């Protein structure tokens, strides 16, 4: 009986872990002919577990603070790696939520776009622009 106690305790502590979700930006829109060349996202009450489907020619950096405040920066490193808006939905952020009474989960930021790499625009995105799916 005593040998089961550590397993039971381990099971209880594992249940306290925050849920993970797949987060995408499925409906991002840009002006005709404009492509994404960078992203700056901020996550409140969450952290990044992984990024899937990183496009060729892109670099992502993630700063997960210990207080569950995360910043994600993605940069297109080559002209031919600029993403049409419909390609943005392929990037998947695996995010762990950790809400509390004083901290609600939220994602916001900007997507940087360009038409000819001589001018650019920043488009604001909010929680409503992202899609969360599954609890893993």
N, C-alpha and C positions, 0 to 999 in steps of 0.2 A: 504494500500500500504506500509506503513512504517513497518508493521510486516513481510513483505517478504524480506526486506533488509538483516537482519541477515542470513536468509537461503541462499540468493544469495551469500553473502560474504563467508559463510561456504563452499558452493559448489566450489567457485573459489579456496579457500585455499586447499581443499581436492584434487583438480586436480594437485596441485604442488607436491604431495607426490611421491617419487620414486617408480618405478615398482618393484614387487617381482617376483622371478623366482624360479622354482624347479631346483636344481643343483644335479647331480649325477656323479658318476665315473663309467660309464657303461662298459668300455673296459679295465679295469686294468688287467695287466698280471703279473704273477710271475713265477718263475721257478717251474717245477713239484714238488709237495709235499710241497711247501712253502705256508704258510698262513699269512694273515695280522694280526699284533698284535698292531698296532698303526698308527696314522696319525698325521701329522703336516701340516696344511694348512694356507695360508695367503691370505686374500682377500683385494684388493685395490679398493677404490671407491665403497665400499659395506659394508653391515652389515648382520648379521644372524637374521632372524625373528624366526626360529624354526628348530629343527632337528627331522625328522620323521624316524621311523623304527630303532631306536637305538637297536643294537643287545644285547641280554642278555649277561651279563658279560662284558659290555663295559661302560666306563665313558667318557663323553665329557665335555670339558670346552671351553667356548667362551669368548674372550675378545674383545668387540666392542669399539674401541676408538671413541671419539667424532669427530675425523677428518676422519671418514669413512675408517679406516684401522683396519681390523679384523684378529684375530688369533684364529684358532680352533685346539684343541688338543684332540685326541681320544686315549684311552688306553684300551687294553684288560686286564681284571683283573683276568682272570683264564685261565689255559692252554686249557681247552676244549672250550673256547670262541673264540679261534683264527679262523679267517674267511678265507675260501677258496676265491681265487680271484673273482669268479663269484658271491659271496655273497656281495661283496663291492657295487654292483650296487643297492642294496635294500636300502641303507642309502640315505636319501633325505635331503638336506640342503635347507631350504627356505631362499633365499637371496634377500635382497633389494639392487638394483643397484642405485648409485648416481654419475654418471659420470659428469664431467665438462670439460672445455677446458684444464685444466691442470692435470686432473686425469682421466685416463682410467680404466674401470673395468677390473680386472685381478684376476685369482686364480692360485696359484702355491703351491708347497710344496713337502712333501715326504710321502710315505707309508712305514712303517717298517714291514718287513716280517721275518719269521723264519721257519726252518724245524723241529728242535728238541729242541728249546728253549735254546740251548747252543751257537748257533751262530745266527747272524742276518744280514740283509741287509737293506739298505735304497734305495728305488726306487723313483727317482724324477718324479713328475707329473707337467704338465703345463696346461695352459688354453685349449689347444687342447685335453687333456685327459678328460676333463669335458664336460658334456652335460647340456645345459640350455633349459628349456622348459617353455612355458606359461608366460603370464603377468597376475598377479592376482590382 
